[in-house]
Structures are given as structure tokens and as C-alpha cells.
Amino acid sequence: MDQTKVMVCFSLFGDDFPVGYVTDKLKIQPTNSHRKGDIIPNRSTTLYRKETCWEYGTEYEETEDVNDQLQKIMEQLQNKSLYIHELKKAYSLDCKFFIVIKIEAGETPALYLSKEFIKFASIVEAEIDFDLYANPF
């Protein structure tokens, strides 16, 4: 039987910016990135990316607590808020945390945000996006 899984991702995105420079500045290898104008793969029709994006995130992992994945991301980002602000200002970027939960058999993980996470998200002016998928529905 499948288990409930969670994935967390931090994203910097905007019109067009040097993804490699962001990687160098933050000293974090992104788990995903794409450039404005890139073809979106695995589509029946040809679609193009509307913005450039640098992402750092976890894989989907079985968990009973969303904060397990948030902590992994925060360990890498928590001392980088000044760099994130510099990048946002220099390239007119936005940032967002994506928290994706795939619920299996009604088994929901603990869903709360720690004070440390809320403080960091506020400092870097990040939005927080929750996606919930309840399977088998």
C-alpha cells in the first residue's frame, strides 16, 4: 500500500536571470532550473516556459510531519537571506515555498509551520503554496 508523501521546494523565479549566478551566490546546487522560453517537456502540444526559475527541494518522501522536509530546506537556506534579498532586488525576482502533500488512504501528515520557518519566509518575503492530493480520489 502506498504511503503519504511530502515534497518541499524553494523557488526563485522571474523574467530572465542568470541561473548559474544564483547557484554560485547561494552555494547551493539547484534540484531543478529552467530558462524563459525553454520547451516544457512531456506535453502533447509545444508549450514554452514563461519565466526563468531556480529551485531547491526535496524528493517526495514518506513522512508523518511536513516539518521534516521543511527542515531539510531550511538547513541549506537559513543563512542565505541577505543573498536572496540581493538576488531578488538585482533581477526583480519573487520567491515561493511549495509544499506538496500526496495523501494516501486518508493518512494525513502533521501540517504546521514552525516559528523559525515563518520568520525566514517573512524575512525573504516568500509566498507559501500548498498542494494537496488525496488519493485514491
Secondary structure by P-SEA (a helix, b strand, c coil): cccbbbbbbbbbbcccccaaaaaaaacccccccccccccccccccbbbbcccbbbbbbccccccccaaaaaaaaaaccccaaaaaaaaaacbbbbbbbbbbbccccccccccccaaaaaaaaaabbbbbbbbbbccc
